[in-house]
């Protein structure tokens, strides 16, 4: 905490905070287009689905993209929790 305050004070007074900073030639850098390329998370139990690949597969199979498959949802719940049970009040 003391080091952070000292660095902040040095920065506020205009003193260099980074010793021997690397020289960057900004004219050679490509222009920033605003996009961010996030890394794809590792696949774990098929939790990650690439939206682009899913969209392409749906278009190839002729399925409606963006429609909620309630039947698939019920099948998933049944596979996790078993068939519906009676409610006891």
trRosetta pair geometry for C-beta under 8 A, 3 or more apart (Angstrom, degrees):
i j d omega theta_ij theta_ji phi_ij phi_ji
1 4 5.7 -51 -150 33 33 112
1 5 6.6 32 153 -17 64 103
2 5 5.9 -55 -152 36 33 110
2 6 6.3 32 151 -20 66 107
3 6 5.6 -55 -147 37 33 112
3 7 6.2 30 155 -16 67 106
4 7 5.8 -55 -145 39 30 108
4 8 6.1 31 155 -20 64 108
5 8 5.6 -55 -145 38 30 112
5 9 6.2 31 155 -19 65 105
6 9 5.8 -54 -148 36 29 110
6 10 6.4 30 152 -18 63 106
7 10 5.6 -53 -146 37 32 112
7 11 6.3 33 154 -20 65 105
7 17 5.4 72 -162 -145 92 112
8 11 5.7 -53 -147 36 31 112
8 12 6.3 32 154 -20 65 106
9 12 5.7 -53 -146 35 31 111
9 13 6.4 18 158 -9 65 109
10 13 6.1 -65 -147 43 28 102
10 15 4.2 -77 -169 70 85 119
10 16 7.7 -37 157 75 116 28
10 17 5.6 137 102 -93 117 78
11 14 7.9 53 179 -63 29 17
11 15 7.2 -83 -67 59 25 73
11 17 5.0 3 -75 -59 92 130
16 19 7.0 106 124 -88 118 46
16 21 7.7 -135 -164 -16 117 111
18 21 4.5 71 105 -74 123 100
24 29 7.7 16 170 -45 104 124
25 28 4.6 39 108 12 111 113
25 29 7.5 166 98 -26 63 82
26 29 5.6 -43 -156 15 47 118
40 48 7.2 120 178 161 88 147
40 50 7.2 -16 -134 -93 129 103
41 44 7.9 -57 138 2 106 101
41 48 5.3 -171 74 -86 101 148
42 48 7.7 156 101 6 25 147
43 46 6.7 12 -174 -89 104 36
43 47 7.4 161 -159 42 56 69
43 48 5.3 -119 -107 47 63 110
44 47 5.4 -11 74 20 79 116
44 48 7.2 73 27 -6 69 99
46 49 7.5 35 176 -67 75 86
49 53 7.5 -132 177 70 71 104
49 54 5.3 48 158 -55 113 132
50 53 4.0 59 84 16 113 111
50 54 6.4 171 84 -14 57 86
51 54 5.6 -57 -143 40 32 112
51 55 6.1 35 157 -24 67 106
52 55 5.8 -53 -148 33 29 112
52 56 6.5 28 153 -18 63 106
53 56 5.7 -54 -149 36 32 111
53 57 6.3 31 154 -17 66 106
54 57 5.8 -55 -146 38 31 109
54 58 6.2 31 155 -19 65 107
55 58 5.9 -56 -147 37 28 110
55 59 6.4 26 155 -18 63 107
55 65 6.1 45 -134 -132 75 140
56 59 5.9 -57 -148 36 30 109
56 60 6.4 28 154 -19 64 107
57 60 5.7 -56 -147 36 32 110
57 61 6.2 16 159 -7 67 111
58 61 6.0 -64 -143 46 29 101
58 63 4.5 -84 -157 64 83 107
58 64 7.8 -60 177 77 118 18
58 65 4.9 116 118 -86 145 90
59 62 7.6 39 -176 -73 29 30
59 63 8.0 -81 -60 48 23 71
59 65 6.9 -8 -63 -49 77 127
63 67 7.8 -129 163 40 90 115
64 67 4.3 42 103 -7 117 130
68 73 7.4 5 169 -31 94 133
69 72 3.8 35 118 17 122 116
69 73 6.4 157 98 -19 68 84
70 73 5.3 -53 -150 35 37 117
70 74 6.4 38 153 -19 69 102
71 74 5.8 -52 -148 35 32 109
71 75 6.4 34 152 -19 64 105
72 75 5.5 -53 -148 37 33 114
72 76 6.4 37 152 -22 65 103
73 76 5.7 -53 -152 33 31 112
73 77 6.5 28 152 -15 64 105
74 77 5.7 -54 -147 39 33 110
74 78 6.2 34 153 -20 66 107
75 78 5.7 -55 -145 38 30 112
75 79 6.3 29 155 -20 64 105
76 79 5.8 -55 -148 35 30 109
76 80 6.5 20 155 -13 64 108
77 80 5.8 -62 -148 40 32 106
77 81 5.7 -20 173 25 72 112
78 81 6.9 -71 -120 59 22 76
78 82 6.7 -25 -164 156 58 11
78 83 5.9 23 -142 -90 101 48
78 84 7.8 -56 -100 -32 90 68
82 85 7.6 40 99 -44 111 100
